[in-house]
Amino acid sequence: MTAPGGPWVFVVDDDDTMRRGLARLLQSAGFAVETFPSAEAYQYHPKCEGAGCLILDVSMPGMDGLSLQEELSKDPDCLPIVFLTGQVDIPSSVRAMKRGAFDFLTKPVEEETLLEAVRSALERHARGRAARASIADLRAKVATLSPREHEVLKGVISGAMNKQIAMKLGIKEATVKVHRGHVMQKLGVATVADLVRSCESLGIEPDPALPTTTTKVQ
């Protein structure tokens, strides 16, 4: 069985029998499961800090599944949602998918179909969390650069040579080399291509006052 730390699957459905059945199925597949009888009950539940996904009924008394999705989608790290519906509802499915739902399944659903959707949703959430963590780590590293190192960084990613950067900044070429080494070390990159990739992911632009060359990034 999966440890209490996750991955977690949260089931929101007003049908007691459906909730119990889904919980048994998911637990037998090794997932940590928590169930909720309404959208309101889930809405104020503490945020899942690890990988997880949400199985959400569409039609429920009070707040329905689509309304809950709208609220949850305000969080960029919201859990991927696998919707369940008792009847084929094309407008609702289109609306849900446009808002980022991972899947939209019709009850009764085949067990393996549901489990595959859950596994895929969890994988996507884990990848997304890892990517966001990587960006946050990189942003923190960039924040450690001195103002001069940041200037050199923008010169390097423009493709300018050290002597061109030195001339533009009014410093010695040897000093540029030192700053360049510090930038590479602080950001944990080994090549200019890696540096360009990192800066692109953060939206850092090259120095427009320096000659720009095309750096091939694969």
Steps between C-alpha positions, in 0.01 A plus 500: 500500500608857442634687800282773652721758327336419168442501219157614612172461316210710626150387409212748505159342436164535675416133438607299808515171311708650220741660749555176688545303178753745360689508829530119507617488140759771541632364829536154346711663227733645763379859525437699814133606482279755670133546413261794526119504469483847346701764319468726803653233726803475273532870430635583846716191534872576558696514177677181394874562524607198294395337176128447478188515287130560544213278384205734480133434437337753268144517636469548876264692729628846585828578327542273198824358368550761230461784750755337730739462208464871426597585858789256516644607165596837651795318660778429244591188697144364516457124475413347163131412485342182365130572461228236538149552369188290501406594147670620185500879514700647212474869602615420854787283378617770259480761775693279740775415251544865401560577866773238517324183613722198449220265392123475485353152557145369500352281775510207523868510415725200435736450793815492289390806304464696822826372647689586182356850506601539864853372439546735204362795696736430789796477264411835345462663839833362619674627186340841538603528863857398414516759222369777726744402773785511248399848385473622859846362577646665192335832584651483849845439349465797266410714801847428646673673207651840560385789277822473300465124463146551374630745237761249388234229491287705260806561287592133486153385395500764225789309345747786544869428548670580829682800351171640368338464841805660663488796264130555554530479882825696516693225678794277415452185296662298780238634739224388265651151498496491880139617519404255226649214700311609809172515303546148362591368844214669686242386247642148486541490122791367296443650155372820344217298343392390850521860616285621209242228573487598865456867421228428244306305762508806728434755226843666535575691180845555341658844527355688200803730486735212418547316170266203495586167347283191474577237763379159397310338788388141469 
